[in-house]
Amino acid sequence: MPEPEFFITLLVSGGIFAIAIAIANALHRKGQRENSKTLQWLAALPLGCGLIVFAPMFLLLLGWIYHWIFGGDLPAPSQEP
């Protein structure tokens, strides 16, 4: 089971992703109004940064949910004494 700090970190990374989406949306709309392909392509930059922050946390959460549903051990590196 994940620690409570994980969920706080997940919420913070989700907030960062939401802010990045808002910035990307604003840049894309401004690019459409001004017919600027540069601004429309530049909108992908904050979206990519938000994905870099949020995607690993979300994938880890999906891995834990999979483990809770189907059970079994998650693959972990073996340590020899």
Salt bridges, closest charged atoms under 4 A:
none
